Amino acid sequence: MAPNGHLPEKMKAAQYVSKTNSLSINEVPLPTPTKDQLLIKVASASLCHSDLMLFEPNDAGITLGDGKPITIGHEATGIILSVPETCTNPTLKVGAKIGFLCPEQVCYDCAGCQVHNAWCADGKAVMSGFGRDGFFQEYVTSHWRNAIVLPDSLDIYEAAPLFCAGVTSWQGVTEAGIKPGEWMAIIGCGGLGHLGIQYAKKLGYKVVAIDLVDSQLDEAKNSGADYTFNPKTGKDYITKVKEITGGGCHAAVNYTNSVAAYDSTPALLRFDGVMMIVGIPQKGVNINALEVALGRFRVKGASNSIPQKMGPCIEFSAKHNIRPHVTFYKLDQMQEMLDTMHAGKARGRLAVKFD
């Protein structure tokens, strides 16, 4: 906010320009909240791989609204500046430190919204950072039902990745449905995977971490992985995993966007193991229908889910000291962030810390 306590008329925003397929830092007007929206001063916004998909051809349906410049980003934390009269959550007050998810123009109550807000029966769902301006800007609006007050033990800047990477990693691990003491493979140890490892270990699972980048495997070790493997330098890693686990993992959570990684995932599983689809490749994934039909392995999926389900993840993260590895940048360094992630050199999560 300005020194006199008033909001400025303009703010900086990192925006995707579809005409040039590029990013630019623009000065734009502050958003005006609707009757159901909070006005939020962004503390931190972090970069997700799906943000990169805006710049790449993909088969996943990741598209923008009407082609105009649009602010990217869909995971953030901030401080509430105003609360709508329609808000019935008494914890959401002016000055509260919050994290928030990205759906808008959804009902939150239909059958589709109990699975993912993208399936809202109203048919008008948009996601911040894709169909509407996202969170890489100084001020944002968000429906009050998307928000949760941060526990005191979570740092407002460091916690930003929990509101996509965190809840997605949590869903990937918990939806697998395995028991403490059983084996879980975490495939892809970057922004999501390093959190998935932490959740898996705190839930009592034994973890095999797999990545093609040694620095990511270093992060996996720091996050608690029992064993780490790089398929590029250890071609026999599947044999070793089966030896270590006594026949294969009970579940394998794939956080990558690699078709090759998905192709090799079933081999890591024991009979009736669970293959968790979380990462979204640019091209489609082939699943052997006969093997699934005969029970060789099962297939499930997970995502950032819905606002109603983010509470357990945030509470667990606070209770068990789950911490994203975050490297902070300024908004003017957004292109550097994109290049670093695109090159596969990001360790943990990359985020903008706003003043």
Secondary structure, 3 states (H helix, E strand, C coil): CCCCCCCCCEEEEEEEECCCCEEEEEEEECCCCCCCEEEEEEEEEECCHHHHHHHCCCCCCCCCCCCCCEECCCCEEEEEEECCCCCCCCCCCCCCEEEECCEECCCCCCCHHHCCHHHCCCCCCEEECCCECCCCECEEEEEHHHEEECCCCCCCCCCHHHHCHHHHHHHHHHCCCCCCCCEEEEECCCCCHHHHHHHHHHCCCEEEEECCCHHHHHHHHHHCCCEEECCCCCCCHHHHHHHHHCCCEEEEEECCCCHHHHHHHHHHEEEEEEEEECCCCCCCCCCCHHHHHCCCEEEEECCCCCHHHCHHHHHHHHHCCCCCCEEEECHHHHHHHHHHHHCCCCCCEEEEECC
